[in-house]
Amino acid sequence: MYIYTDKTTVYKSDIVSFVESFSETANEKIIKECIRTLMRWYDSLEASMASYLVARGVKIVYMLGSCFVSIKSEQERELVEKIMVGGVEMMLGPKSTEITSCEPIVFSTSGCGLMIGIAAQPWVVETYQWLMDNKSNLPERVFESLEGQLLGYDSISIQKFVDTRCV
């Protein structure tokens, strides 16, 4: 199986080889989990679909999901981030020449390792990071509404969510 981007074909083996090239600096558990996570997105074509939506302005950010790796140090976090961003960049293909281009983004989250996604512009990354950093300082309804807007949900869906899930 392969993903065809505008100018290149990316095979599973290319991504696996890229991740395995870090085996001297990362432990085996980290390598296996990064490969497992990237292959899940590859097989479902999720990274390809996400980049299509973000590059065309349908969404400003698309969160692919989490890489559940037990990170014991800042050095390990940086290494996992480098591996995951590199893997997602391979799936996205060459940088877009359109006005809106896609950039992989990574956020540290409590309890679930790293959250990986694709963003349209740097301000989106800054805004999403601010929201995550200030989650505990915001009322739950406000946080969920703002996150829903950033993730591209419509106002009716956000209202239904906060009415049923937030106190």
Secondary structure, 3 states (H helix, E strand, C coil): CEEECCCCEEEHHHHHHHHHCCCCCCCHHHHHHHHHHHHHHHHCCHHHHHHHHHHCCCCCEEEEEEECCCCCCHHHHHHHHHHHHHHHHHHHCCCCCCCCCCEEEEEECCCCCEEEEEECCHHHHHHHHHHHHCHHHCCHHHHHHHHHHHCCCCHHHHHHHHHHHCC
